[in-house]
Amino acid sequence: MTTSETDRRGFLRAAAGSALALTVGGMTIGLFARAEEAKRGARQAEPQPARAGAVVIADPSRIPPPIRRGHPVHHEITLEVEEIVSEIAPGARFRFQTFGGQVPGPMLRVRRGDTIAFTLKNPARNVLLHSIDMHAIYGTGGGAAATAVLPGSAKSIVFKAAYPGFFIYHCAVPEMDMHIASGMYGAILVEPERGLAHVDREFYLGQNEVYTVEPFGTKGQHKFDQDAMVREQPTYVLLNGAANALTVERGRPMRAKVGETVRVFLVNGGPNLLSSFHPIGNVWSRAWPQGALANRPLRYVQTQPVAPGSTFVGEMELPLAETIKLVDHALSRVLHQGLLAEIVVAGKDDPSIFKAGR
Ligand SMILES: [Cu+2]
């Protein structure tokens, strides 16, 4: 185990030990967070918080372009926390905790060796304490302690992207499991110095499970179910923040063309469930488990385990017209809990590869 892993686990344990430990240390932050938690419980049941009507579904194509430079640079990056109510299924609303108003949070893209001045902003309209732990960071808590920020304030860190790969970031306050289950995670891509191979399209997806008192698809406002979370029995398991969000049926499928190569970035926020990521009707021609891009890819992988708190990068060839369904192959999640995303591949059939019988 590296020093940074030890530190991160230590912080997680301390944080899980709760707000009391923080107050004993002479910080008002813990008390405040606990009081705010109590308020949250009351507010969550209210049907119309400040940002009602927003949609948290991250557009899988809206990500920074590949890096083509051969030298390190300095970045100034600010992420704003948004606590917002959004549709989790048609007619069903849920109070999300988000980075940048979307699930997963914005994909950050830098090159190994770059430095990043990063600011986490928690606007005054929010209710809860938040922070960020990036797995791309050498440092205590992955930055979590240094970025713990109350509503109406902002905190900054500076870090070097010292090692390459595709890494999750997530909120890491004492109630971090609830925050992550409510959408508060995203990913940062640290490209190797040589960059990534050319592909025609890239898509960015995030999986997390949501625990609610109300059954799947119940109309109206859902309340968070803490007990169900501890039992690890979610109501929803989602890609990009809503049931079947990226499908033809819901009007937001991903699109590509025959002959293209696509790269899919998946981050599994969890907080608890392993994803068994599979492209129905295709295969991961090149696969980087754990987003560990410094390694050679595995070839022709069917179903890739993606741990909570980790990522996956996979590439597909598209030899013929089809609709590829991206699923967690724990299929009850697909059939009963809203987990599905589709890539519609337009173009010609190729009967030499596949044809249906008469
Ligand atoms: Cu948070």
Residues whose N, C-alpha, C, O or C-beta is under 5 A from the ligand:
A	BS01	CU	Q97 L129 H130 S131 C171 H179 M184
